[in-house]
């Protein structure tokens, strides 16, 4: 048991209050998993909590939520409450502090997240059937599912996330409510939807999560560009596994503790195929990489990802087809390819791409071997020549400096030169050729 959370419960109990662990930490403990964090529920009000923990932060005093911290941990401590009159699909317009823990758990989302535990005895208080649903592997909304989802629309994505993460089924009435209410998900702030989608993709069970999103029609609302992959055929000689949707699902299934960027890169790497599909001598997707980069940018801007994450996912989508050319690449081109930011994510996307289609890992193994053989110093050597060096040599700065320096770097990366003097000779030859052609 975490020291701080247990100390909070003991301190509240010693002052005559009720106090229990609540929510996800209880669920995880019953599943023999280590909780990411601990929450405490109590009948003490925020002012009473502050009396015991004067340094506690009021992160949601109106809702009875306080944050108690020490040097290493933090714990949310929430007053028992009942919620009333949700008007915006997110927040209750009125809350009432309660003394009865049964009333507090009734306002929560799913039965498996609404159990209480006495950390001093290990006793579990279950007023909603959470233990039975946990044993049966069910995600069940508390009370009337439609009412729970109308109170907080984001609970629809949370249902999918928990089903995916734990490999559970969504209880039939709960899933039926998801299908009926799926358009409401667009009333949720893009950032909140983004964060839940990223969790679905990265917490385990990403394939299962996408399949549930598709069948509940949440995917067609949030990511119609991904839903459009369903039924888009691929040439069987390269993709014996089936359509673009099936290929993407198999890749998602292969993810192991991915970064958000890698998971999104896998999800979106072929998003340009549906709009570029055509039949000629065979099925073709001319320009699907360029289309995919543009669609990826639109999607990620829509969900308000950071510029850094957008750049990386665009790069993953934009470069994923280059691996087929690596054996024939010039040494300079190959080394620049290896210098892509977070190249390990590019390499892992390629590995999953191969394993989810033709199964040929020759180029993956070639890249691994070549990168190991070359080492960092050969892949990214210090430049032999800079723009400042050209100016010192008497050349007038201009837009041609970029192509001249690239030619010099090509020669360096290919092992044709190894000194500044040799680099200046190449630069001089480049400039003289340009002058002669004018």
Secondary structure, DSSP 4 states (H G I P E B T S, - for coil): --HHHHHHHHHHHHTT--EEEETHHHHHHHTT---S--EEEES--HHHHHHH-TT-EEEEGGGTEEEEE-SS-EEEEEE-EEEEEE-SSSSEEEEEE-S-HHHHHHTSSBGGG--EE-TTT--EE-SSSHHHHHHHTEE-BSS-HHHHHHH-TTHHHHHHHHHHHHTPEEPHHHHHHHHHHGGGGGGS-HHHHHHHHHHHHHSS-HHHHHHHHHHTTHHHHH-HHHHTTTT----TTT-TT-SHHHHHHHHHHT--S--HHHHHHHHHTTTTHHHH-EESSSEE-TTHHHHHHHHHHHHHHHTT--HHHHHHHHHHHHHTTGGGGGGGS-HHHHHHHHTSTTHHHHHHHHHHHHHTTT---HHHHHHHHHHHHHHHHHHTPPPS--HHHHHHTTPPP-THHHHHHHHHHHHHHTTS--SHHHHHHHHHHHHHHHHHH-
